[in-house]
Amino acid sequence: MAVSSKLMFLVFVASSLFTQATRGELVCEDLPTDVCAFAIASSGKRCVLENYMKKRGKTEYQCRTSEVVVNSMSEHIEMDKCVQACGADRNMVGISSDALLDPSFMAKLCSLDCYENCPNIVDLYFNLAAGEGVFLPDLCEKQRSNPRRAMVELVSSGAASGPISAEKVFVDAPAAAPAAFI
């Protein structure tokens, strides 16, 4: 009977994988690491690139499903055009608000090329900024009119002072990204 249970379990797992593949579901763990960052699974959860140390001290990367849910889209792999326009990095490990402190990144994120054409990346950083107590549309408006002042205000407000957890950002975020971003 134990052999029969094991066989049934293997058949169940195999059929689950086959069904998943035939339905065309996007699963983070199945993505290559070079398209993982900024992807959204069929479940609506963001994919995140993680690293770990293998034996002999070699760093390996893997794509995982985060607990961060995107309400407005699913089954999305970000286009290279948007990654470049927004100044994003496909090799970004984890989800962090640190990039908000980089003036060159903020200039690209707030550029009309990114801001109006790349809703996935804008939504991600909208929520990261909200988790830090900053309203991204206001920050981008300041960035466009006076970039130095925008950075000074961001740093002096205490916002984006360091890495934050993805759970904190999306549990405490005051609102979803405006429909204009989506």
MDTraj code that builds the backbone (N, CA, C; nanometers):
import mdtraj as md
import numpy as np

residues = "MET ALA VAL SER SER LYS LEU MET PHE LEU VAL PHE VAL ALA SER SER LEU PHE THR GLN ALA THR ARG GLY GLU LEU VAL CYS GLU ASP LEU PRO THR ASP VAL CYS ALA PHE ALA ILE ALA SER SER GLY LYS ARG CYS VAL LEU GLU ASN TYR MET LYS LYS ARG GLY LYS THR GLU TYR GLN CYS ARG THR SER GLU VAL VAL VAL ASN SER MET SER GLU HIS ILE GLU MET ASP LYS CYS VAL GLN ALA CYS GLY ALA ASP ARG ASN MET VAL GLY ILE SER SER ASP ALA LEU LEU ASP PRO SER PHE MET ALA LYS LEU CYS SER LEU ASP CYS TYR GLU ASN CYS PRO ASN ILE VAL ASP LEU TYR PHE ASN LEU ALA ALA GLY GLU GLY VAL PHE LEU PRO ASP LEU CYS GLU LYS GLN ARG SER ASN PRO ARG ARG ALA MET VAL GLU LEU VAL SER SER GLY ALA ALA SER GLY PRO ILE SER ALA GLU LYS VAL PHE VAL ASP ALA PRO ALA ALA ALA PRO ALA ALA PHE ILE".split()
xyz = np.array([
    [0.0819, -0.1189, 0.0000],
    [0.0000, 0.0000, 0.0000],
    [0.0860, 0.1248, 0.0000],
    [0.2030, 0.1216, 0.0665],
    [0.2919, 0.2371, 0.0691],
    [0.3436, 0.2683, -0.0709],
    [0.3715, 0.1644, -0.1501],
    [0.4184, 0.1846, -0.2865],
    [0.3082, 0.2506, -0.3687],
    [0.1858, 0.2075, -0.3489],
    [0.0726, 0.2648, -0.4213],
    [0.0539, 0.4128, -0.3869],
    [0.0698, 0.4490, -0.2617],
    [0.0570, 0.5891, -0.2200],
    [0.1664, 0.6751, -0.2822],
    [0.2883, 0.6221, -0.2830],
    [0.3988, 0.6958, -0.3437],
    [0.3770, 0.7133, -0.4939],
    [0.3294, 0.6086, -0.5582],
    [0.3029, 0.6155, -0.7012],
    [0.1929, 0.7177, -0.7303],
    [0.0886, 0.7174, -0.6516],
    [-0.0212, 0.8132, -0.6701],
    [0.0283, 0.9559, -0.6493],
    [0.1161, 0.9747, -0.5506],
    [0.1713, 1.1069, -0.5247],
    [0.2541, 1.1540, -0.6438],
    [0.3387, 1.0665, -0.6986],
    [0.4203, 1.1016, -0.8145],
    [0.3341, 1.1342, -0.9361],
    [0.2285, 1.0579, -0.9564],
    [0.1362, 1.0848, -1.0675],
    [0.0697, 1.2206, -1.0467],
    [0.0308, 1.2514, -0.9235],
    [-0.0318, 1.3807, -0.8932],
    [0.0637, 1.4965, -0.9211],
    [0.1871, 1.4851, -0.8756],
    [0.2860, 1.5913, -0.8970],
    [0.3127, 1.6098, -1.0456],
    [0.3310, 1.5004, -1.1167],
    [0.3578, 1.5077, -1.2605],
    [0.2402, 1.5704, -1.3346],
    [0.1200, 1.5319, -1.2995],
    [0.0033, 1.5890, -1.3683],
    [-0.0151, 1.7360, -1.3326],
    [0.0187, 1.7745, -1.2113],
    [0.0109, 1.9159, -1.1728],
    [0.1079, 1.9994, -1.2551],
    [0.2303, 1.9503, -1.2702],
    [0.3296, 2.0210, -1.3495],
    [0.2885, 2.0285, -1.4956],
    [0.2343, 1.9180, -1.5478],
    [0.1899, 1.9163, -1.6870],
    [0.0743, 2.0135, -1.7071],
    [-0.0227, 2.0125, -1.6169],
    [-0.1366, 2.1023, -1.6264],
    [-0.0915, 2.2470, -1.6208],
    [0.0007, 2.2763, -1.5318],
    [0.0539, 2.4118, -1.5172],
    [0.1205, 2.4552, -1.6475],
    [0.1978, 2.3676, -1.7077],
    [0.2681, 2.4009, -1.8303],
    [0.1715, 2.4180, -1.9472],
    [0.0679, 2.3332, -1.9555],
    [-0.0250, 2.3436, -2.0672],
    [-0.1169, 2.4642, -2.0549],
    [-0.1415, 2.5105, -1.9348],
    [-0.2232, 2.6307, -1.9177],
    [-0.1411, 2.7561, -1.9431],
    [-0.0106, 2.7417, -1.9559],
    [0.0745, 2.8551, -1.9856],
    [0.0940, 2.9496, -1.8688],
    [0.0886, 2.8989, -1.7491],
    [0.1062, 2.9842, -1.6322],
    [0.2497, 3.0308, -1.6200],
    [0.2670, 3.1535, -1.5775],
    [0.3993, 3.2075, -1.5526],
    [0.4314, 3.1849, -1.4057],
    [0.5329, 3.1058, -1.3797],
    [0.5752, 3.0711, -1.2451],
    [0.7161, 3.1248, -1.2260],
    [0.7357, 3.2053, -1.1239],
    [0.8658, 3.2698, -1.1011],
    [0.9801, 3.1695, -1.0965],
    [0.9604, 3.0611, -1.0262],
    [1.0671, 2.9624, -1.0092],
    [1.1097, 2.8990, -1.1413],
    [1.0274, 2.9091, -1.2458],
    [1.0601, 2.8529, -1.3764],
    [1.1302, 2.9533, -1.4683],
    [1.1397, 3.0792, -1.4258],
    [1.1997, 3.1821, -1.5107],
    [1.3518, 3.1798, -1.5032],
    [1.4165, 3.2101, -1.6146],
    [1.5619, 3.2276, -1.6089],
    [1.5937, 3.3530, -1.5277],
    [1.7078, 3.3548, -1.4648],
    [1.7411, 3.4670, -1.3764],
    [1.7553, 3.5989, -1.4511],
    [1.7828, 3.5956, -1.5812],
    [1.8018, 3.7205, -1.6542],
    [1.6718, 3.7929, -1.6889],
    [1.5563, 3.7333, -1.6614],
    [1.4280, 3.8020, -1.6806],
    [1.3425, 3.8012, -1.5537],
    [1.3990, 3.7572, -1.4450],
    [1.3248, 3.7416, -1.3199],
    [1.2806, 3.8756, -1.2597],
    [1.3769, 3.9661, -1.2412],
    [1.3436, 4.0942, -1.1779],
    [1.2397, 4.1669, -1.2625],
    [1.1404, 4.2229, -1.1980],
    [1.0316, 4.2988, -1.2596],
    [0.9299, 4.2115, -1.3323],
    [0.9340, 4.0793, -1.3109],
    [0.8327, 3.9906, -1.3676],
    [0.7208, 3.9723, -1.2651],
    [0.6029, 3.9379, -1.3162],
    [0.4868, 3.9136, -1.2301],
    [0.4280, 3.7785, -1.2693],
    [0.4121, 3.6911, -1.1727],
    [0.3612, 3.5558, -1.1962],
    [0.2118, 3.5577, -1.2281],
    [0.1613, 3.4455, -1.2729],
    [0.0175, 3.4310, -1.2999],
    [-0.0650, 3.4561, -1.1750],
    [-0.0074, 3.4292, -1.0598],
    [-0.0766, 3.4507, -0.9324],
    [-0.0892, 3.5992, -0.8989],
    [-0.0186, 3.6853, -0.9732],
    [-0.0188, 3.8284, -0.9444],
    [0.0907, 3.8692, -0.8475],
    [0.1731, 3.7742, -0.8066],
    [0.2822, 3.8049, -0.7138],
    [0.4087, 3.8396, -0.7924],
    [0.4856, 3.9337, -0.7378],
    [0.6105, 3.9748, -0.8018],
    [0.7152, 3.8651, -0.7892],
    [0.7943, 3.8524, -0.8936],
    [0.9095, 3.7619, -0.8901],
    [1.0264, 3.8416, -0.8342],
    [1.1131, 3.7741, -0.7633],
    [1.2282, 3.8400, -0.7036],
    [1.3519, 3.7530, -0.7236],
    [1.4607, 3.8178, -0.7607],
    [1.5874, 3.7485, -0.7774],
    [1.6531, 3.7378, -0.6408],
    [1.6907, 3.6164, -0.6038],
    [1.7577, 3.5936, -0.4753],
    [1.8919, 3.5288, -0.5010],
    [1.9833, 3.5515, -0.4072],
    [2.1132, 3.4862, -0.4197],
    [2.1385, 3.4009, -0.2965],
    [2.2252, 3.3034, -0.3137],
    [2.2641, 3.2162, -0.2040],
    [2.4055, 3.1660, -0.2310],
    [2.4712, 3.1279, -0.1271],
    [2.6081, 3.0787, -0.1383],
    [2.6076, 2.9268, -0.1542],
    [2.6778, 2.8813, -0.2537],
    [2.6977, 2.7386, -0.2719],
    [2.8251, 2.6990, -0.1991],
    [2.8496, 2.5711, -0.1968],
    [2.9757, 2.5241, -0.1401],
    [3.0897, 2.5883, -0.2175],
    [3.1985, 2.6071, -0.1528],
    [3.3173, 2.6712, -0.2101],
    [3.2972, 2.8217, -0.2289],
    [3.1978, 2.8799, -0.1655],
    [3.1798, 3.0247, -0.1646],
    [3.1291, 3.0876, -0.2927],
    [3.0777, 3.0110, -0.3861],
    [3.0277, 3.0658, -0.5113],
    [2.8835, 3.1138, -0.4929],
    [2.8549, 3.2354, -0.5403],
    [2.7202, 3.2903, -0.5311],
    [2.6377, 3.2422, -0.6492],
    [2.5209, 3.1897, -0.6205],
    [2.4261, 3.1457, -0.7224],
    [2.3003, 3.2310, -0.7113],
    [2.2259, 3.2405, -0.8210],
    [2.1037, 3.3195, -0.8235],
    [1.9872, 3.2303, -0.8614],
    [1.8701, 3.2650, -0.8066],
    [1.7496, 3.1908, -0.8404],
    [1.6305, 3.2857, -0.8375],
    [1.5313, 3.2545, -0.9151],
    [1.4098, 3.3354, -0.9200],
    [1.3071, 3.2733, -0.8254],
    [1.2472, 3.3560, -0.7422],
    [1.1484, 3.3106, -0.6435],
    [1.0237, 3.3968, -0.6511],
    [0.9157, 3.3449, -0.6004],
    [0.7913, 3.4204, -0.5893],
    [0.7924, 3.4940, -0.4566],
    [0.7707, 3.6256, -0.4613],
    [0.7646, 3.7042, -0.3379],
    [0.6215, 3.7020, -0.2859],
    [0.6000, 3.7650, -0.1744],
    [0.4646, 3.7788, -0.1198],
    [0.4007, 3.9111, -0.1625],
    [0.4697, 3.9861, -0.2462],
    [0.4208, 4.1160, -0.2919],
    [0.3231, 4.0944, -0.4068],
    [0.1981, 4.1338, -0.3866],
    [0.0928, 4.1152, -0.4856],
    [0.0728, 4.2434, -0.5657],
    [0.0622, 4.2280, -0.6969],
    [0.0314, 4.3392, -0.7861],
    [-0.1152, 4.3238, -0.8243],
    [-0.1968, 4.4205, -0.7892],
    [-0.3404, 4.4094, -0.8140],
    [-0.3791, 4.4322, -0.9593],
    [-0.2981, 4.5059, -1.0334],
    [-0.3394, 4.5504, -1.1656],
    [-0.2890, 4.4652, -1.2821],
    [-0.1986, 4.3717, -1.2585],
    [-0.1489, 4.2904, -1.3695],
    [-0.0948, 4.1573, -1.3206],
    [-0.0850, 4.0645, -1.4144],
    [-0.0256, 3.9343, -1.3864],
    [0.0343, 3.8823, -1.5159],
    [0.1089, 3.7728, -1.5058],
    [0.1727, 3.7107, -1.6224],
    [0.2458, 3.8141, -1.7071],
    [0.3409, 3.8812, -1.6441],
    [0.4112, 3.9895, -1.7124],
    [0.5621, 3.9752, -1.6932],
    [0.6340, 3.9778, -1.8028],
    [0.7800, 3.9862, -1.7986],
    [0.8141, 4.1220, -1.8571],
    [0.8837, 4.2030, -1.7790],
    [0.9121, 4.3400, -1.8223],
    [0.9988, 4.3411, -1.9471],
    [0.9633, 4.4301, -2.0394],
    [1.0400, 4.4439, -2.1634],
    [1.1728, 4.5140, -2.1354],
    [1.2742, 4.4770, -2.2118],
    [1.4048, 4.5414, -2.1982],
    [1.3946, 4.6918, -2.2199],
    [1.3061, 4.7319, -2.3101],
    [1.2863, 4.8737, -2.3397],
    [1.2493, 4.9509, -2.2124],
    [1.1616, 4.8963, -2.1316],
    [1.1215, 4.9630, -2.0068],
    [1.2322, 4.9568, -1.9024],
    [1.2998, 4.8432, -1.8931],
    [1.4095, 4.8308, -1.7963],
    [1.5134, 4.9387, -1.8247],
    [1.5463, 4.9582, -1.9511],
    [1.6450, 5.0596, -1.9880],
    [1.5907, 5.2009, -1.9686],
    [1.4669, 5.2263, -2.0122],
    [1.4090, 5.3604, -2.0012],
    [1.3988, 5.4055, -1.8560],
    [1.3724, 5.3117, -1.7656],
    [1.3542, 5.3452, -1.6241],
    [1.4841, 5.3386, -1.5442],
    [1.5915, 5.2973, -1.6080],
    [1.7187, 5.2884, -1.5361],
    [1.7226, 5.1749, -1.4367],
    [1.6361, 5.0759, -1.4570],
    [1.6287, 4.9623, -1.3650],
    [1.7402, 4.8625, -1.3951],
    [1.7597, 4.7703, -1.3044],
    [1.8672, 4.6723, -1.3158],
    [1.8081, 4.5323, -1.3041],
    [1.8166, 4.4554, -1.4110],
    [1.7638, 4.3182, -1.4098],
    [1.8379, 4.2288, -1.3112],
    [1.9549, 4.2692, -1.2689],
    [2.0323, 4.1895, -1.1736],
    [2.0056, 4.2310, -1.0294],
    [1.9045, 4.3139, -1.0076],
    [1.8704, 4.3583, -0.8727],
    [1.8256, 4.2377, -0.7896],
    [1.8890, 4.2188, -0.6757],
    [1.8549, 4.1096, -0.5861],
    [1.7599, 4.1643, -0.4804],
    [1.6457, 4.0981, -0.4630],
    [1.5471, 4.1424, -0.3650],
    [1.4666, 4.2615, -0.4153],
    [1.3901, 4.3175, -0.3245],
    [1.3092, 4.4357, -0.3544],
    [1.3460, 4.5392, -0.2500],
    [1.3972, 4.6550, -0.2952],
    [1.4460, 4.7557, -0.2025],
    [1.4174, 4.8957, -0.2531],
    [1.4029, 4.9882, -0.1591],
    [1.3804, 5.1285, -0.1932],
    [1.5114, 5.2047, -0.2108],
    [1.6245, 5.1392, -0.1982],
    [1.7552, 5.2062, -0.2063],
    [1.7733, 5.2875, -0.3344],
    [1.7201, 5.2392, -0.4454],
    [1.7376, 5.3088, -0.5735],
    [1.6769, 5.4494, -0.5708],
    [1.5802, 5.4725, -0.4816],
    [1.5178, 5.6049, -0.4724],
    [1.6178, 5.7123, -0.4311],
    [1.7300, 5.6721, -0.3737],
    [1.8328, 5.7667, -0.3318],
    [1.9343, 5.7977, -0.4418],
    [1.9253, 5.7298, -0.5536],
    [2.0197, 5.7489, -0.6633],
    [1.9632, 5.8520, -0.7612],
    [2.0249, 5.9702, -0.7691],
    [1.9719, 6.0755, -0.8563],
    [1.9607, 6.0346, -1.0035],
    [2.0561, 5.9573, -1.0544],
    [2.0469, 5.9173, -1.1952],
    [1.9317, 5.8189, -1.2169],
    [1.9098, 5.7297, -1.1197],
    [1.7958, 5.6388, -1.1302],
    [1.6646, 5.7169, -1.1251],
    [1.6550, 5.8102, -1.0319],
    [1.5317, 5.8888, -1.0183],
    [1.5035, 5.9700, -1.1439],
    [1.6069, 6.0238, -1.2064],
    [1.5879, 6.1001, -1.3307],
    [1.5266, 6.0113, -1.4385],
    [1.5734, 5.8863, -1.4489],
    [1.5189, 5.7951, -1.5498],
    [1.3796, 5.7459, -1.5113],
    [1.3600, 5.7116, -1.3837],
    [1.2282, 5.6655, -1.3389],
    [1.1222, 5.7727, -1.3632],
    [1.1576, 5.8978, -1.3375],
    [1.0617, 6.0084, -1.3516],
    [1.0548, 6.0639, -1.4936],
    [1.1396, 6.0133, -1.5833],
    [1.1333, 6.0601, -1.7221],
    [0.9985, 6.0190, -1.7806],
    [0.9497, 6.0973, -1.8737],
    [0.8206, 6.0655, -1.9355],
    [0.8262, 5.9326, -2.0098],
    [0.9425, 5.8986, -2.0651],
    [0.9589, 5.7722, -2.1361],
    [0.9287, 5.6538, -2.0447],
    [0.9712, 5.6604, -1.9201],
    [0.9446, 5.5542, -1.8228],
    [0.8080, 5.5737, -1.7579],
    [0.7877, 5.6910, -1.7032],
    [0.6709, 5.7194, -1.6198],
    [0.5386, 5.6961, -1.6931],
    [0.5362, 5.7245, -1.8226],
    [0.4113, 5.7109, -1.8982],
    [0.3990, 5.5795, -1.9737],
    [0.5085, 5.5045, -1.9872],
    [0.5051, 5.3844, -2.0704],
    [0.5372, 5.2538, -1.9991],
    [0.5759, 5.2607, -1.8728],
    [0.6199, 5.1404, -1.8028],
    [0.5470, 5.1260, -1.6686],
    [0.4169, 5.0959, -1.6721],
    [0.3374, 5.0948, -1.5487],
    [0.3831, 4.9937, -1.4444],
    [0.4420, 4.8818, -1.4857],
    [0.4866, 4.7816, -1.3892],
    [0.5986, 4.8363, -1.3015],
    [0.7009, 4.8936, -1.3625],
    [0.8135, 4.9459, -1.2857],
    [0.7704, 5.0670, -1.2035],
    [0.6873, 5.1535, -1.2619],
    [0.6386, 5.2707, -1.1874],
    [0.5549, 5.2259, -1.0679],
    [0.4708, 5.1249, -1.0856],
    [0.3890, 5.0738, -0.9757],
    [0.4764, 5.0188, -0.8631],
    [0.5809, 4.9444, -0.8986],
    [0.6715, 4.8902, -0.7978],
    [0.7336, 5.0028, -0.7152],
    [0.7898, 5.1024, -0.7818],
    [0.8563, 5.2105, -0.7079],
    [0.7573, 5.3067, -0.6431],
    [0.6358, 5.3162, -0.6959],
    [0.5307, 5.3924, -0.6291],
    [0.5062, 5.3320, -0.4903],
    [0.4925, 5.2004, -0.4854],
    [0.4665, 5.1327, -0.3584],
    [0.5872, 5.1339, -0.2659],
    [0.7067, 5.1210, -0.3214],
    [0.8266, 5.1294, -0.2377],
    [0.8390, 5.2692, -0.1772],
    [0.8128, 5.3723, -0.2578],
    [0.8184, 5.5102, -0.2071],
    [0.7118, 5.5312, -0.1000],
    [0.5915, 5.4786, -0.1236],
    [0.4837, 5.4931, -0.0248],
    [0.5221, 5.4271, 0.1072],
    [0.5896, 5.3134, 0.1002],
    [0.6355, 5.2461, 0.2208],
    [0.7368, 5.3291, 0.2982],
    [0.8012, 5.4208, 0.2298],
    [0.8983, 5.5104, 0.2932],
    [0.8355, 5.6452, 0.3286],
    [0.7041, 5.6588, 0.3046],
    [0.6358, 5.7834, 0.3382],
    [0.6476, 5.8916, 0.2326],
    [0.6773, 5.8525, 0.1089],
    [0.6957, 5.9483, -0.0003],
    [0.5936, 5.9178, -0.1095],
    [0.5342, 6.0228, -0.1658],
    [0.4379, 6.0091, -0.2746],
    [0.5147, 6.0271, -0.4055],
    [0.5308, 5.9197, -0.4815],
    [0.6144, 5.9211, -0.6008],
    [0.5764, 6.0300, -0.7011],
    [0.4488, 6.0542, -0.7306],
    [0.4177, 6.1622, -0.8258],
    [0.4723, 6.2986, -0.7812],
    [0.4654, 6.3284, -0.6522],
    [0.5220, 6.4547, -0.6027],
    [0.6735, 6.4555, -0.6161],
    [0.7358, 6.3440, -0.5823],
    [0.8809, 6.3342, -0.5918],
    [0.9258, 6.3503, -0.7374],
    [0.8542, 6.2890, -0.8296],
    [0.8905, 6.3008, -0.9715],
    [0.8673, 6.4427, -1.0234],
    [0.7632, 6.5065, -0.9773],
    [0.7405, 6.6456, -1.0182],
    [0.8575, 6.7327, -0.9738],
    [0.9007, 6.7135, -0.8505],
    [1.0171, 6.7880, -0.8001],
    [1.1433, 6.7478, -0.8753],
    [1.1564, 6.6199, -0.9066],
    [1.2730, 6.5698, -0.9794],
    [1.2831, 6.6374, -1.1160],
    [1.1700, 6.6538, -1.1829],
    [1.1710, 6.7155, -1.3156],
    [1.2022, 6.8646, -1.3093],
    [1.1556, 6.9313, -1.2039],
    [1.1750, 7.0764, -1.1965],
    [1.3059, 7.1158, -1.1281],
    [1.3482, 7.0406, -1.0264],
    [1.4701, 7.0746, -0.9533],
    [1.5268, 6.9467, -0.8906],
    [1.6033, 6.8701, -0.9684],
    [1.6511, 6.7395, -0.9212],
    [1.7307, 6.7441, -0.7910],
    [1.8141, 6.8435, -0.7744],
    [1.8945, 6.8492, -0.6513],
    [1.8062, 6.8703, -0.5296],
    [1.7096, 6.9581, -0.5431],
    [1.6191, 6.9849, -0.4307],
    [1.5364, 6.8602, -0.3966],
    [1.4949, 6.7865, -0.4984],
    [1.4170, 6.6646, -0.4749],
    [1.4974, 6.5651, -0.3921],
    [1.6243, 6.5466, -0.4250],
    [1.7092, 6.4527, -0.3508],
    [1.7343, 6.5029, -0.2087],
    [1.7572, 6.6320, -0.1933],
    [1.7793, 6.6879, -0.0601],
    [1.6560, 6.6665, 0.0260],
    [1.5385, 6.6924, -0.0294],
    [1.4144, 6.6733, 0.0465],
    [1.3919, 6.5272, 0.0812],
    [1.4216, 6.4376, -0.0126],
    [1.4036, 6.2942, 0.0122],
    [1.4942, 6.2476, 0.1256],
    [1.6202, 6.2850, 0.1199],
    [1.7156, 6.2424, 0.2224],
    [1.6843, 6.3077, 0.3567],
    [1.6531, 6.4367, 0.3569],
    [1.6285, 6.5061, 0.4837],
    [1.4971, 6.4637, 0.5489],
    [1.4045, 6.4084, 0.4705],
    [1.2778, 6.3628, 0.5286],
    [1.2950, 6.2333, 0.6056],
    [1.4093, 6.1664, 0.5842],
    [1.4325, 6.0381, 0.6499],
    [1.3774, 5.9233, 0.5683],
    [1.3115, 5.9532, 0.4583],
    [1.2574, 5.8482, 0.3724],
    [1.3707, 5.7790, 0.3005],
    [1.3470, 5.6572, 0.2635],
    [1.4434, 5.5763, 0.1876],
    [1.5795, 5.5720, 0.2556],
    [1.5791, 5.5608, 0.3867],
    [1.7047, 5.5614, 0.4599],
    [1.7746, 5.4259, 0.4620],
    [1.7121, 5.3253, 0.4067],
    [1.7771, 5.1955, 0.4015],
    [1.6829, 5.0902, 0.3503],
    [1.7305, 4.9678, 0.3386],
    [1.6463, 4.8611, 0.2875],
    [1.5253, 4.8362, 0.3761],
    [1.4164, 4.8012, 0.3129],
    [1.2944, 4.7679, 0.3853],
    [1.2443, 4.6353, 0.3327],
    [1.1668, 4.5683, 0.4116],
    [1.1177, 4.4390, 0.3672],
    [0.9984, 4.4573, 0.2759],
    [0.9830, 4.3656, 0.1825],
    [0.8708, 4.3730, 0.0895],
    [0.7385, 4.3610, 0.1642],
    [0.7339, 4.2804, 0.2692],
    [0.6099, 4.2664, 0.3440],
    [0.5689, 4.3988, 0.4070],
    [0.6635, 4.4706, 0.4646],
    [0.6332, 4.5977, 0.5292],
    [0.5808, 4.6989, 0.4282],
    [0.6439, 4.7034, 0.3121],
    [0.6059, 4.8023, 0.2123],
    [0.4610, 4.7869, 0.1732],
    [0.4183, 4.6658, 0.1493],
    [0.2881, 4.6481, 0.0923],
    [0.1785, 4.6282, 0.1957],
    [0.2147, 4.6014, 0.3171],
    [0.1140, 4.5945, 0.4220],
    [0.0834, 4.7350, 0.4728],
    [0.1893, 4.8188, 0.4860],
    [0.1715, 4.9514, 0.5414],
    [0.1484, 5.0599, 0.4366],
    [0.1607, 5.0270, 0.3076],
    [0.1470, 5.1290, 0.2038],
    [0.0081, 5.1913, 0.2119],
    [-0.0007, 5.3252, 0.2054],
    [-0.1270, 5.3928, 0.2232],
    [-0.2264, 5.3749, 0.1099],
    [-0.1796, 5.3525, -0.0125],
    [-0.2720, 5.3402, -0.1229],
    [-0.2040, 5.2694, -0.2392],
    [-0.2859, 5.2186, -0.3274],
    [-0.2313, 5.1574, -0.4486],
    [-0.1914, 5.2676, -0.5448],
    [-0.1126, 5.2313, -0.6444],
    [-0.0713, 5.3281, -0.7446],
    [-0.1948, 5.3839, -0.8146],
    [-0.1949, 5.5118, -0.8441],
    [-0.3088, 5.5717, -0.9156],
    [-0.3299, 5.5038, -1.0489],
    [-0.4536, 5.5047, -1.0946],
    [-0.4888, 5.4391, -1.2209],
    [-0.4117, 5.4975, -1.3381],
    [-0.3648, 5.6203, -1.3268],
    [-0.2883, 5.6830, -1.4328],
    [-0.1589, 5.6079, -1.4601],
    [-0.1080, 5.5335, -1.3627],
    [0.0162, 5.4596, -1.3800],
    [-0.0075, 5.3239, -1.4445],
    [-0.1279, 5.2773, -1.4460],
    [-0.1565, 5.1391, -1.4828],
    [-0.2065, 5.1265, -1.6241],
])
top = md.Topology()
chain = top.add_chain()
for i, resn in enumerate(residues, 1):
    res = top.add_residue(resn, chain, resSeq=i)
    for name in ("N", "CA", "C"):
        top.add_atom(name, md.element.get_by_symbol(name[0]), res)
traj = md.Trajectory(xyz[None], top)
